[in-house]
Amino acid sequence: MTILITGANGQFGSELNNILQRGSSELGKLPPVYAGCEVLAVDVDELDITSVDAVDSFFSRHKPDLVFNCAAMTNVDGCESDEETAYRINALGPRNLAIASQRHGSRLLHVSTDYVFRGDGERPYTEHDTPSPNTAYGRTKLAGEKAVLDSCGNSCICRTAWLYGYVGNNFVKTMLRLARENGRLKVVGDQVGNPTSAVDLAYQLALLGASTETGIFHCTCGGEPVSWHAFAERIVERAGLSVPVESCTTDEFPRPARRPAYSALENRHLHDTIGNSMRDWREALDSFMEHYLEQEKTI
Ligand SMILES: NC(=O)c1ccc[n+]([C@@H]2O[C@H](COP(=O)([O-])OP(=O)(O)OC[C@H]3O[C@@H](n4cnc5c(N)ncnc54)[C@H](OP(=O)(O)O)[C@@H]3O)[C@@H](O)[C@H]2O)c1
C-alpha cells in the first residue's frame, strides 16, 4: 500500500508519519494492512496542495492508495487577516486532493477542526450538529470539509481540537516556557474544549484509515471538556513547577479572531463504528509530558 501524507512536517503530519514508519504507537500496533507500506511524507516544498497541476501529477506518478491531508493554514489570526490565502490552503487544497483521490480511486482522510462550530453551545457538539463558524479559519476549514465530501466518495472528515505534539509550537510548550520565564501564568478560563494529543489522533486516524468508514468523525481526547486555564494548571503540575496560574477572561486577551467559547466535541461516530481509541485528555497529556520532559534533558 502507498500512503501519502501532505503537510508532513507539521505538528500532526510528523507524528502520523512517525507511527506509520514504525508500524506502532504507544497506544498499540497498527492494523496489518500497514505492514510494508510505502509512506510518501511530503510538505509544501514537494507538494503544494493548492496547485491543481502539482496534485494531479503527484497522483499520476505515485498512485497513493490512502491519503492523509494534514496540510493547512493553522494560524487562526493569520487566517483572519488573509482569508484569501487561508481559503486557497484550507478549502481549494483539500478540493484538489479530493478530486484527484476520486479520479485515482484513493481513500482520503482530511483533518478538520472544532472551529467549524460557533461555540455558543452548552454540550459537546456531535457530528449531527450544524457548523456555523465565526472565524475565517473556521469558514475556510468548513469549505474544505464540504469540498472533500462533495468530490470524493471514499473520504472521512476528522475534526480534532486543541492539538499538541512533539513537533512545532503549541499551547503545552508555550505554557512551559512562560511558566519558567515569568514564574506565573495568566490563562483564559472562559473558553472550553478538548485538549488532544497528536499521538492519540495519529493512532485513531491510522485505525480509521484502515477501515471502510466514510463521513464525518469527531476525534478528540476524552474526559470532561476543560478551559485553557485548567489545561495550563495540569501542564505546570506535571512539569513539577509551582507557579501560580491565574484565570482571566477572553476580553482581557483580545485577538483578531474571536475564539469559540465552547467548542467541545463528542466522538459519537467513532463510538458507533470502529470504536473510540482516544484516551482521557489527562492520561494523554501526562504521557506526553513524561516523554517531552525526558526529551528536553537530552537537548
Ligand atoms: N493545531 C491545532 O490546535 C489544531 C486544532 C484543530 C484542528 N487542527 C487541524 O489539524 C491539522 C494539522 O494541524 P497542525 O497543528 O499539524 O498544523 P501545522 O503544524 O501548521 O502543519 C500544517 C503543515 O501544512 C503545511 N502547509 C501549509 N500550506 C501548505 C500547502 N499549500 N501545501 C502543502 N502543505 C502546506 C505547513 O507548512 P508551513 O509551516 O511551511 O506553512 C505545515 O507543515 C490541520 O488540518 C488543522 O486545521 C489543528
The ligand as a Gaussian input file, in Angstrom:
#p B3LYP/6-31G(d) Opt

LIG

0 1
 N       -3.143000      22.920000      15.885000
 C       -4.345000      22.781000      16.434000
 O       -4.575000      23.128000      17.604000
 C       -5.465000      22.195000      15.624000
 C       -6.744000      22.133000      16.217000
 C       -7.787000      21.585000      15.467000
 C       -7.565000      21.124000      14.194000
 N       -6.329000      21.218000      13.633000
 C       -6.142000      20.712000      12.271000
 O       -5.191000      19.674000      12.327000
 C       -4.461000      19.628000      11.098000
 C       -2.987000      19.604000      11.393000
 O       -2.651000      20.757000      12.165000
 P       -1.173000      21.008000      12.697000
 O       -1.297000      21.577000      14.065000
 O       -0.326000      19.824000      12.449000
 O       -0.741000      22.184000      11.703000
 P        0.726000      22.667000      11.310000
 O        1.708000      22.260000      12.350000
 O        0.563000      24.120000      10.986000
 O        1.047000      21.846000       9.998000
 C        0.472000      22.144000       8.754000
 C        1.517000      21.835000       7.705000
 O        0.938000      22.113000       6.409000
 C        1.921000      22.787000       5.645000
 N        1.319000      23.543000       4.545000
 C        0.864000      24.820000       4.550000
 N        0.434000      25.158000       3.313000
 C        0.605000      24.069000       2.520000
 C        0.359000      23.811000       1.154000
 N       -0.158000      24.755000       0.347000
 N        0.656000      22.592000       0.661000
 C        1.191000      21.642000       1.463000
 N        1.470000      21.824000       2.768000
 C        1.168000      23.043000       3.302000
 C        2.593000      23.684000       6.657000
 O        3.801000      24.188000       6.162000
 P        4.294000      25.664000       6.688000
 O        4.524000      25.504000       8.141000
 O        5.537000      25.875000       5.866000
 O        3.181000      26.609000       6.360000
 C        2.765000      22.710000       7.829000
 O        3.938000      21.934000       7.686000
 C       -4.934000      20.838000      10.293000
 O       -5.916000      20.425000       9.376000
 C       -5.573000      21.743000      11.326000
 O       -6.580000      22.560000      10.750000
 C       -5.270000      21.731000      14.329000

